[in-house]
Amino acid sequence: METDEALDTIVKHLEDNPVTSENVTSISKDVADATSTDTFGEDDLVQIATVLESIVGVNSSSPEVTRNVIHIVNNLLDSGIGGSDDASAELVQLLETQLTNLHSGEDDVDLTEVGQSMAVIAKSFNLTDFETPIVFGSFFSSDEKDMEESLTEETTLILEEGEEASKDVKAKITLPSTLLQNTKYIDNDTVPVTFIVYRTGELFHTTKSQEEEGPTVDSLVISAKVEGEVIRDLEEPVVTQFNLLSKGSQTKRATRCVFWDFSRLDGRGDWSTERCNLVSGSETGNNNGLVECHCNHLTNFAVLLDDQSSEEEITKFDVLDIVGCSLTITSLVATTIAYLLLSKLRVRRSTHVLVNLYIAILGLGLFFLFGIFRTDWPELCRYSGAFIHLFCLASATWITAGAVHLHFPDGKWFMTKAMIAAWGLPLVVVVPSLAVKPESYVGDYCFPEVGTAAFYTAVCALPAVLILCIYLLVLTLVAYQMPKGPHKNYDRRLQTTRFFTTALLLAVLMVLGWPLVVRETDTIFGILFFASNVLFAVSVVLFFCVDCYWNSGASKTERAGKATPPSRSVSMDGSESHEMAVVRS
């Protein structure tokens, strides 16, 4: 009987006889037999997934039912059909759910099931087994190292201590000895662990991966799971090693260490690089084809290959984004140099604060433009992310320093204190973060990702928000105490307006820039980001021109007109000056 007919018969039978604990074994066996031929089409996959959902929904802990479910998934992989995105993701989840059901029984589990395209080892470990790392993998059966060869029980196994050195790796996962540090297990407990390896990535694809130039899985897919526990944020990484399917290819490529995130794309799932680092492999100078990844959690792991040229990998920004950032960077460079060259402006303390602020924003812009997407170079990505973090916080601290200076213009040793605080505080935050959790700066982009909620909130969002709140408070006090009238303390008004405008536009750029990074945006965000960059660049140049005009214009007026006796006042840099009252002739 062909598969279509067998499935139709099973489906019709289930309409009147739903799957129960009494018939789940026989029905799962029938489906496994029905999928053992090569004659079913892609449309059957959705139907198989529906039947499989009914089988798994019984929550049977039977090893026989579990073997049948494994056979069904293996048969689908043997046929080479990936099917629709929804059905593929659902098959993986159903398989993992059934393995959880297996471990929920009263007896200890020791199940090994190996097919041509996938293998499963489910085992109840003693807690003492985790005193040393546990290694599971698929290995070559001969020196020929054929990546296309079928999986076997002899080559897919959990390694004994000391056995690892003699094995040539296809795909391997090493669980650290500290894996269970923050779990519920105590002495004499058994720990239910499931390992799975897939020979292909047929079940792990999305619409994006099916595009002509989209990323593809370039390794076996390997996974580990401790049933009943969510393992993440590990102190010691989970180490995976892969031989690449495209070994020997000379095409330019970007290699990614990835894991399958079921929460992406509305539950269909997608590959993510979050909290996974490429430690060695083709992108780090290792030419033997073996790629090593370090991740701080457990799930399905693989290596993703992106066939793009190196020029395309430098940036993922659109042309409009690049032009906008370039305008801001150019205006900052030109204005900073001009301030340093003009002696009248250079000697003022307010200029010193402004130059440091511009340097911080300039550093943020440069590393944002050229470094935030360099995930193909993990070390470069890590330090780019750290510098983006540093300059982001430094921009906020120097804006705050400018506001404090407006409120206390004659403070002693102000610039010394400002340099220590405005550069020192960001360093105090970033350096320990980089030392303790360097992997947090490498993910889908080179910056702490939203997925690392505690790290992102504690290290980035909270300090920035607090600093900006302090700035707004001080700015309010300055505005309240400012003398009234159009000609009173013009320079102070100019500096206040400058710092407020800079802070506002910088906040807008950060808000608009974030959707461009995570690519959860459309054209309107790109246009707004470009417009904000233009406004920022224009404001920087405009305030500089007004500054120059006021200083030079005031001097000419004083020389040309009659002046009343000077009155002593304190300038913005704390030095004493004389104000001349000009009498019109």
Legacy VTK file of the C-alpha trace (Angstrom):
# vtk DataFile Version 3.0
C-alpha trace
ASCII
DATASET POLYDATA
POINTS 585 float
0.000 0.000 0.000
1.398 3.424 -0.937
1.950 5.993 1.771
-0.895 8.278 0.643
-3.398 5.435 0.917
-2.008 4.207 4.242
-2.153 7.687 5.752
-5.673 8.256 4.477
-6.717 4.988 6.083
-5.144 5.986 9.413
-6.682 9.467 9.337
-10.147 8.101 8.584
-9.759 5.558 11.373
-8.806 8.324 13.832
-11.931 10.308 12.988
-14.019 7.726 14.819
-11.314 6.222 17.028
-9.122 8.907 18.604
-5.681 8.022 19.913
-5.744 6.795 23.519
-3.294 5.199 25.919
-4.666 1.787 24.866
-4.129 2.133 21.111
-1.248 4.643 20.928
1.365 1.891 20.479
-0.377 0.271 17.525
-1.260 3.564 15.828
2.271 4.926 16.177
3.588 1.659 14.699
1.163 1.956 11.759
2.324 5.520 11.030
5.976 4.477 11.276
5.325 1.681 8.753
3.364 4.017 6.471
6.248 6.501 6.311
8.927 3.862 5.675
8.493 4.052 1.870
9.728 6.778 -0.471
6.450 7.404 -2.259
4.834 10.147 -0.162
4.822 13.781 -1.218
5.419 17.052 0.548
1.709 17.620 1.136
1.648 14.514 3.320
3.964 16.157 5.849
1.237 18.333 7.335
-1.034 15.299 7.631
1.725 13.277 9.326
2.401 16.130 11.755
-1.293 16.235 12.671
-1.394 12.491 13.389
1.880 12.699 15.301
0.457 15.474 17.459
-2.391 13.166 18.475
0.106 10.409 19.342
2.345 12.641 21.428
-0.675 14.257 23.081
-1.425 10.981 24.901
1.711 11.646 27.030
2.776 8.013 26.917
6.087 7.165 28.589
6.340 3.903 26.628
9.777 3.264 25.058
8.028 1.510 22.159
5.877 4.534 21.370
8.967 6.733 21.604
10.875 4.488 19.179
7.966 4.661 16.738
7.926 8.457 16.909
11.692 8.521 16.279
11.214 6.183 13.297
8.542 8.478 11.842
10.789 11.547 11.982
13.782 9.584 10.694
11.719 8.283 7.754
10.754 11.815 6.801
14.394 12.877 6.869
15.416 9.838 4.822
12.973 10.941 2.126
14.715 14.331 1.886
11.520 16.326 2.324
11.682 19.390 4.531
8.090 20.438 3.928
6.504 23.652 5.088
8.100 25.816 7.750
5.260 25.290 10.242
5.165 21.487 9.838
8.966 21.138 10.041
9.237 23.122 13.275
6.274 21.218 14.701
7.912 17.827 13.988
11.014 18.812 15.972
8.910 20.042 18.894
6.734 16.903 18.855
9.810 14.661 18.897
11.278 16.553 21.865
7.932 16.449 23.688
7.708 12.670 23.282
11.222 12.274 24.661
10.112 14.341 27.657
7.154 11.965 28.025
9.593 9.039 28.002
11.556 10.492 30.924
8.374 11.182 32.893
7.885 7.464 33.646
8.807 5.914 36.964
11.698 3.811 35.636
15.172 5.024 34.710
15.624 5.504 30.977
18.367 4.081 28.775
17.210 4.288 25.160
19.376 4.388 22.064
17.750 4.623 18.642
19.849 5.288 15.552
18.480 5.701 12.032
20.181 6.695 8.809
19.308 10.399 9.188
18.935 10.937 12.934
19.906 9.363 16.229
18.606 9.684 19.789
20.151 8.710 23.094
17.929 9.227 26.147
19.496 8.272 29.451
19.095 8.736 33.193
22.500 9.800 34.524
23.692 9.686 38.094
24.536 13.060 39.565
28.122 11.884 40.031
28.436 11.444 36.260
28.513 15.231 35.984
31.675 15.534 38.049
33.469 15.366 34.697
32.302 16.716 31.303
29.894 14.474 29.355
30.586 14.126 25.625
28.112 12.994 22.959
28.675 13.001 19.237
28.647 11.476 15.795
32.005 10.383 14.432
33.519 9.168 11.174
33.598 5.431 10.577
36.735 5.544 8.411
39.641 7.750 7.397
37.729 8.823 4.299
35.655 11.162 6.455
32.517 11.020 4.371
30.068 13.599 5.760
27.223 12.026 3.751
27.498 8.573 5.326
24.541 7.310 7.361
24.525 7.398 11.161
25.227 4.126 12.996
25.228 2.977 16.612
28.988 2.392 16.399
29.660 6.009 15.391
26.937 7.860 17.328
27.447 7.523 21.051
28.303 8.976 24.436
32.062 8.795 24.873
33.746 7.175 27.810
36.350 9.187 29.685
39.639 9.145 27.744
38.016 7.886 24.536
37.659 11.291 22.905
41.172 11.598 21.494
40.742 8.637 19.148
37.578 9.942 17.478
37.299 12.030 14.295
34.382 14.390 14.812
31.385 14.931 12.567
29.490 16.738 15.314
30.136 16.696 19.048
28.711 18.374 22.133
30.463 18.590 25.517
28.433 19.342 28.635
30.526 21.107 31.318
30.871 19.652 34.807
29.151 22.784 36.171
26.015 22.222 34.065
23.741 21.413 37.031
25.016 24.042 39.487
21.766 26.013 39.593
19.327 23.127 39.186
17.093 21.214 41.607
19.129 17.988 41.638
20.704 16.723 44.875
22.726 13.638 45.872
21.388 10.258 44.701
19.088 11.921 42.150
19.058 10.698 38.571
19.300 13.307 35.841
17.239 12.725 32.653
19.235 13.825 29.602
18.407 13.540 25.907
20.878 13.827 23.029
19.803 14.096 19.382
21.819 14.407 16.198
20.336 15.106 12.743
22.364 14.259 9.620
20.754 17.166 7.729
19.043 20.439 8.527
15.894 19.557 6.577
13.628 20.115 9.578
15.364 23.376 10.523
14.598 25.749 7.712
12.683 28.966 7.247
11.584 31.015 4.273
14.767 33.057 4.615
17.004 29.981 4.425
15.245 28.845 1.243
16.101 32.012 -0.650
18.626 31.637 -3.437
21.395 33.474 -1.556
20.139 32.838 1.961
22.094 31.109 4.740
22.245 27.302 4.796
23.050 24.711 7.467
26.613 23.552 6.810
26.895 20.869 9.491
25.010 18.163 11.310
22.508 19.454 13.863
23.210 18.298 17.421
21.268 18.910 20.614
21.256 18.189 24.332
18.485 18.685 26.853
18.101 18.122 30.581
14.434 17.220 30.928
12.471 19.455 33.272
15.177 22.110 33.451
15.895 25.265 31.457
19.681 25.358 31.195
21.020 28.819 30.341
23.438 31.544 31.480
26.092 28.945 32.275
29.410 30.012 33.779
31.251 27.409 31.715
30.177 27.129 28.072
28.605 24.192 26.291
31.220 23.304 23.662
30.180 22.053 20.227
32.482 20.986 17.400
31.521 20.419 13.782
33.081 19.261 10.550
31.589 21.303 7.732
29.523 19.673 5.002
31.129 22.006 2.446
34.677 21.096 3.492
37.108 22.006 0.747
34.937 24.715 -0.801
36.939 27.781 -1.797
34.031 30.221 -1.991
34.040 33.266 0.261
31.709 32.538 3.152
30.698 33.700 6.574
30.470 30.965 9.223
28.055 31.348 12.138
27.620 29.343 15.322
23.839 29.143 15.723
21.060 27.545 17.736
17.413 26.929 16.869
15.179 29.448 18.631
11.589 28.139 18.638
10.231 31.536 19.728
11.210 33.296 16.518
8.960 34.009 13.533
5.722 33.568 15.469
6.657 30.124 16.765
7.911 28.674 13.464
11.469 29.007 14.712
14.673 30.358 13.207
18.413 30.218 13.684
19.998 32.674 16.118
23.596 33.470 17.100
22.602 34.898 20.473
24.966 33.834 23.277
26.895 31.546 20.883
30.496 32.368 19.949
32.678 31.093 17.122
35.896 30.124 18.917
37.809 28.422 16.098
37.100 27.501 12.517
37.265 28.837 8.975
36.691 32.451 10.022
39.414 32.366 12.696
42.281 30.936 10.686
41.725 27.223 11.275
41.839 25.503 7.875
41.112 21.903 8.838
37.352 22.380 8.483
36.600 21.823 12.191
34.530 24.582 13.768
34.271 25.027 17.551
31.439 26.972 19.162
30.827 28.016 22.761
27.258 28.667 23.952
25.875 29.271 27.443
22.664 27.219 27.124
21.245 23.911 25.832
19.206 23.439 22.647
19.783 22.429 18.982
23.104 23.639 17.592
24.611 23.849 14.113
26.900 25.894 11.876
25.294 28.262 9.405
26.951 29.200 6.116
26.176 32.532 4.497
27.431 32.779 0.904
28.021 36.507 0.739
31.024 38.486 -0.387
33.241 40.152 2.191
32.118 43.572 0.973
28.497 42.667 1.634
29.380 41.461 5.124
31.044 44.718 6.177
27.706 46.378 6.726
24.047 45.497 6.609
22.967 49.116 6.535
21.206 50.587 3.526
22.891 53.328 1.498
20.640 55.934 3.118
21.741 54.800 6.602
25.413 55.009 5.643
25.040 58.483 4.121
23.202 59.734 7.207
25.805 58.390 9.637
28.598 59.746 7.444
27.094 63.259 7.547
26.981 63.169 11.350
30.543 61.841 11.597
31.872 64.440 9.139
30.203 67.340 10.956
31.587 66.177 14.291
35.134 65.762 12.964
35.144 69.157 11.203
33.624 71.040 14.137
35.886 69.444 16.731
39.005 70.348 14.721
37.725 73.899 14.224
37.101 74.385 17.956
40.613 73.179 18.735
42.175 75.514 16.150
40.337 78.721 17.139
42.089 80.140 20.190
39.160 82.332 21.333
36.883 79.305 21.552
39.518 76.812 22.634
40.329 78.499 25.948
36.744 78.294 27.233
35.829 75.511 29.615
32.514 75.008 27.823
34.484 74.179 24.666
36.441 71.506 26.533
33.193 69.867 27.617
31.778 70.144 24.101
34.849 68.616 22.445
34.770 65.620 24.797
31.053 65.168 24.076
31.675 65.299 20.335
34.522 62.764 20.655
32.182 60.378 22.533
29.425 60.739 19.914
32.006 60.396 17.123
33.316 57.150 18.617
29.747 55.868 18.978
28.979 56.699 15.343
32.151 55.119 13.946
31.861 51.837 15.858
28.106 51.717 15.203
28.587 52.127 11.459
31.615 49.876 10.960
31.481 47.456 13.881
27.976 46.519 14.955
27.538 43.830 12.266
31.040 42.297 12.329
29.767 39.019 13.756
31.923 37.116 11.248
34.973 38.085 13.373
34.087 37.199 16.988
37.003 39.046 18.614
36.444 42.172 16.526
32.707 41.925 17.214
33.268 41.559 20.949
35.444 44.676 21.220
33.293 46.675 18.793
30.287 45.932 20.988
32.219 46.985 24.088
33.302 50.289 22.491
29.750 50.997 21.292
28.593 50.381 24.867
31.390 52.606 26.232
30.769 55.547 23.890
27.009 55.243 24.340
27.374 55.726 28.095
30.132 58.350 27.653
27.853 60.427 25.414
25.259 60.455 28.168
27.804 61.302 30.904
29.311 64.193 28.912
25.849 65.624 28.200
25.294 65.484 31.958
28.688 67.115 32.560
27.664 69.944 30.226
24.455 70.470 32.183
26.331 70.499 35.503
28.783 73.045 34.094
25.908 75.320 33.093
24.624 75.165 36.665
28.061 75.566 38.338
30.180 77.544 35.831
32.793 78.653 38.369
33.443 75.292 40.065
37.055 74.595 40.954
38.870 71.766 39.196
35.721 71.186 37.170
37.368 69.691 34.059
39.523 67.328 36.115
36.478 66.035 37.957
34.450 65.912 34.745
37.121 63.871 32.909
37.336 61.371 35.769
33.562 61.009 36.102
32.433 61.239 32.477
35.041 58.799 31.124
35.609 56.828 34.316
32.011 55.789 35.035
31.464 54.191 31.598
34.791 52.361 31.968
33.744 51.084 35.400
30.626 49.582 33.793
32.070 48.262 30.505
35.434 46.805 31.567
34.029 44.394 34.205
31.198 43.462 31.842
33.681 42.623 29.087
35.848 40.660 31.510
33.041 38.691 33.200
30.693 38.067 30.234
32.525 38.747 26.968
30.123 36.474 25.074
27.284 38.905 25.820
28.711 41.344 23.267
28.480 38.820 20.404
25.188 37.683 18.915
23.140 38.641 15.886
24.945 41.997 16.199
27.885 43.305 18.231
26.093 44.720 21.256
24.335 43.233 24.294
21.211 41.664 22.799
17.670 42.139 24.009
17.499 38.424 24.806
20.009 38.884 27.662
17.454 40.884 29.654
19.267 41.128 33.019
22.606 42.045 31.467
21.087 44.511 29.014
18.975 46.256 31.664
21.673 46.395 34.345
24.584 47.341 32.120
23.080 49.514 29.378
19.571 50.798 29.919
19.601 51.638 33.633
22.832 53.725 33.712
21.841 55.607 30.556
18.351 56.399 31.878
19.695 57.546 35.253
22.313 59.780 33.636
19.780 61.381 31.292
17.350 61.934 34.197
20.074 63.739 36.143
20.823 65.811 33.052
17.186 66.856 32.602
16.937 67.761 36.301
20.030 69.950 36.156
18.868 71.496 32.885
15.565 72.446 34.524
17.422 74.162 37.362
19.609 76.043 34.890
16.601 77.253 32.893
14.848 78.366 36.104
17.811 80.422 37.339
18.715 81.917 33.946
18.472 85.731 33.825
15.530 87.052 31.799
15.793 89.386 28.808
17.081 88.987 25.268
20.563 90.380 25.927
21.324 88.829 29.305
23.944 86.052 29.418
23.604 85.197 25.741
26.497 82.716 25.767
24.925 80.756 28.583
21.648 80.578 26.678
23.497 79.392 23.575
25.275 76.619 25.472
22.047 75.518 27.161
20.217 75.340 23.844
23.148 73.493 22.270
23.332 70.783 24.962
19.560 70.335 25.029
19.358 69.990 21.228
22.295 67.602 21.139
20.767 65.405 23.859
17.361 65.369 22.154
18.679 64.514 18.678
21.091 61.909 20.081
18.196 60.196 21.904
16.151 60.214 18.680
19.072 58.689 16.736
19.449 55.904 19.305
15.718 55.128 19.262
15.571 55.072 15.463
18.908 53.283 15.071
17.899 50.252 17.131
15.227 48.939 14.698
17.809 49.229 11.916
20.147 46.948 13.863
17.652 44.194 14.643
16.094 44.661 11.176
12.573 44.777 12.596
11.770 47.840 10.554
10.590 49.145 7.239
11.539 52.008 4.930
9.975 54.694 7.109
12.470 54.067 9.934
15.366 54.346 7.492
14.057 57.681 6.203
13.525 59.014 9.738
17.002 57.836 10.765
18.508 59.634 7.763
16.521 62.803 8.475
17.619 62.764 12.139
21.256 62.413 11.097
20.892 65.390 8.751
19.298 67.468 11.529
22.061 66.465 13.947
24.803 67.375 11.463
23.142 70.699 10.632
22.688 71.544 14.317
26.355 70.865 15.070
27.533 73.128 12.239
24.880 75.786 12.926
25.728 76.101 16.619
29.407 76.387 15.739
28.683 79.194 13.253
26.518 81.055 15.771
29.238 80.614 18.394
31.877 82.079 16.077
29.596 84.934 14.972
28.688 85.920 18.520
32.279 85.973 19.740
33.653 87.839 16.726
30.603 90.144 16.472
30.718 91.120 20.126
34.397 92.065 19.854
33.827 94.306 16.816
30.908 96.068 18.492
32.942 96.737 21.589
35.750 98.228 19.518
33.385 100.415 17.482
31.042 101.771 20.171
31.336 103.729 23.396
31.341 101.591 26.489
30.300 102.256 30.025
32.629 101.311 32.853
32.991 97.576 32.861
31.297 95.395 35.438
32.879 92.199 36.718
31.204 88.890 35.906
32.091 85.251 35.772
32.322 83.610 32.360
31.315 80.062 31.585
34.825 78.744 32.187
34.954 80.277 35.666
37.347 83.129 34.807
36.556 86.765 35.475
35.606 89.005 32.545
34.193 92.479 31.948
30.870 93.242 30.311
30.780 96.436 28.213
27.533 98.348 27.908
27.540 99.866 24.427
26.041 103.319 23.968
24.660 104.061 20.551
25.927 107.286 19.008
LINES 1 586
585 0 1 2 3 4 5 6 7 8 9 10 11 12 13 14 15 16 17 18 19 20 21 22 23 24 25 26 27 28 29 30 31 32 33 34 35 36 37 38 39 40 41 42 43 44 45 46 47 48 49 50 51 52 53 54 55 56 57 58 59 60 61 62 63 64 65 66 67 68 69 70 71 72 73 74 75 76 77 78 79 80 81 82 83 84 85 86 87 88 89 90 91 92 93 94 95 96 97 98 99 100 101 102 103 104 105 106 107 108 109 110 111 112 113 114 115 116 117 118 119 120 121 122 123 124 125 126 127 128 129 130 131 132 133 134 135 136 137 138 139 140 141 142 143 144 145 146 147 148 149 150 151 152 153 154 155 156 157 158 159 160 161 162 163 164 165 166 167 168 169 170 171 172 173 174 175 176 177 178 179 180 181 182 183 184 185 186 187 188 189 190 191 192 193 194 195 196 197 198 199 200 201 202 203 204 205 206 207 208 209 210 211 212 213 214 215 216 217 218 219 220 221 222 223 224 225 226 227 228 229 230 231 232 233 234 235 236 237 238 239 240 241 242 243 244 245 246 247 248 249 250 251 252 253 254 255 256 257 258 259 260 261 262 263 264 265 266 267 268 269 270 271 272 273 274 275 276 277 278 279 280 281 282 283 284 285 286 287 288 289 290 291 292 293 294 295 296 297 298 299 300 301 302 303 304 305 306 307 308 309 310 311 312 313 314 315 316 317 318 319 320 321 322 323 324 325 326 327 328 329 330 331 332 333 334 335 336 337 338 339 340 341 342 343 344 345 346 347 348 349 350 351 352 353 354 355 356 357 358 359 360 361 362 363 364 365 366 367 368 369 370 371 372 373 374 375 376 377 378 379 380 381 382 383 384 385 386 387 388 389 390 391 392 393 394 395 396 397 398 399 400 401 402 403 404 405 406 407 408 409 410 411 412 413 414 415 416 417 418 419 420 421 422 423 424 425 426 427 428 429 430 431 432 433 434 435 436 437 438 439 440 441 442 443 444 445 446 447 448 449 450 451 452 453 454 455 456 457 458 459 460 461 462 463 464 465 466 467 468 469 470 471 472 473 474 475 476 477 478 479 480 481 482 483 484 485 486 487 488 489 490 491 492 493 494 495 496 497 498 499 500 501 502 503 504 505 506 507 508 509 510 511 512 513 514 515 516 517 518 519 520 521 522 523 524 525 526 527 528 529 530 531 532 533 534 535 536 537 538 539 540 541 542 543 544 545 546 547 548 549 550 551 552 553 554 555 556 557 558 559 560 561 562 563 564 565 566 567 568 569 570 571 572 573 574 575 576 577 578 579 580 581 582 583 584
